[in-house]
Every structure is written in C-alpha cells, then in structure tokens.
C-alpha cells in the first residue's frame, strides 16, 4: 500500500489511503443528491447503504508513485435527481476539499452509481 507523502520543510508526513477515503466519504455524503455510500457484496451481488462510520468502504483510494490521488466512489443517489448534476457537484467538491485536506493533486475521480433511493 502506497502512502501519500507531504514534505513540510521539517520532515515528511505520510498519509494512509484510509484517512483520505474517510474524509472523501464525508465530503461525498454532504453533496446534493447523494443518499449514501454503497458497499457491494461480491458473494451475493447485493448493494447496501453504509452507515456514517463506515463510509470509507464505499471508496477506493489509489496513491500513484507520482503522489497523486485516484478516487472511486460507489454511490446511492436520490430518486428524481439528475445523475450528471450530482456527479459534477461531487467531483467539484471532492477536488476542492480533498485536495485542500490532503495537499495532494487529484488525478482521477470515478463515480459508480450503485442504486437509487428516495430521500428519507
């Protein structure tokens, strides 16, 4: 597992992908139209919505050798919203907030819509 590296002049800081995934998950569920993150059971082929404390399981974080982030989100979106608008909003928020949080460049964001649910 490649860790993110940040140099601050006094030394080097290493950031685990799980830390970035947790923060990215909290950013994602704040976006308009996102009901939650999805976990996919490979064994059953079932999709279930994740609770707030396990949001990182719906996100895959890859840190490239060039120290750039590649993020994949598995989402459940709200019924009746435009998926393209939700995706554009999510990408914009994640690039800004996760980039500022991690200090790393975001190279790629993939979004997989795993289900649709009514807003509670």
N, C-alpha and C positions, 0 to 999 in steps of 0.2 A: 504494500500500500504506500503510494507516494504521498508525502505530507506537503502542504503548502509552505513555502519559505518566504519570510519577510526579513529584510535587513534594515535595522534602525540605527546604524552607526555605532551602537554599543554592543551589538551581537546579533544573533539570528533567532528569529521566532519561528517555530514550527506549528502549523495548524492542521489538525486531523480533518479528513473529509466529513466525519460525522458532525463536527461542530458547524461546518458550513451547511450541511444538509438540514440540521435542526433550525438554524436561522432562516435558511431559504424556505423551509416549510412554514414557518410563522409568517414570513412575508407573503407567501402564496395564499394562505387562507384569509388574509386581510383584503385580498383583491376582490373587486366586484365580480359576481358571477361564479366564484369558486365556493362550492359547498364544503369540500374537504379533499384530503389526500386519499388515494386508494392503495390498498395492498392487494396484490394478486396472488392467489393460492395456485401455484403451478400444478400441484397434485389434483385439485378439483376444478381448476379453471374459473374459480369464483372470484368476484371482486367485492371487497368490503371496505367501508369507510373507516379511516383511522381516527383514533381519539387524539386529542390535543397533545398528549405527552409522547406519542409515538409517530409524529408527523414525518420524521426523517426516513421512515421505512418506505414512504411513497416517493422518495427522491434518490436518484443516483448521482453521485459526485465523482468526477474523474479529474485529477490534477495532472496535467501534462508535464513532460520533462521540461518544458519551457516555462513552467509555473503559471499556467493559465487554467481556468476552470471550464469544465464541460458539465452541464447540469441536465438531467432528465426528470421531468415531473409527471407523475401519474395522478390525474385529477378526476374528481367528480364535479361536474358543473351543474348550475341551477337550470331547471327546466324553463324554457322560453327565452333564454338569453342567446345572443349571437356569439357563437363559439369563437369566431375570428376576433371579435372585440375583446372577449375575455382573454384570449391568448396574447393579443397585442398589449393589453394592460399588464398582464402578468410579466411578460418579457421586459417591458419598460421598468416596472417596479423592481424586478429582480436585478436587472443590470445596474440600476442606480443604488439600491440599498445593499445588496450583497457585495457589489463591487466596493462600496464605501466601507462596509464592515470588514471585509477580508483584505482590502488593499491589493487584490489580485484582479487581473483582467479576465472578463468572461468571454470565452472564445465561442461557445455554442450553447444554446438552450433548446432542448427538445421537449415538446409537450404531447402527452398521450392522454386523450380523454377516454376514461375507462367506464364512465357511466353518467347518467343524468338523474337528478333527484329534484323534487320540489323543495323550495326553501321553507324551512320549518318556521 
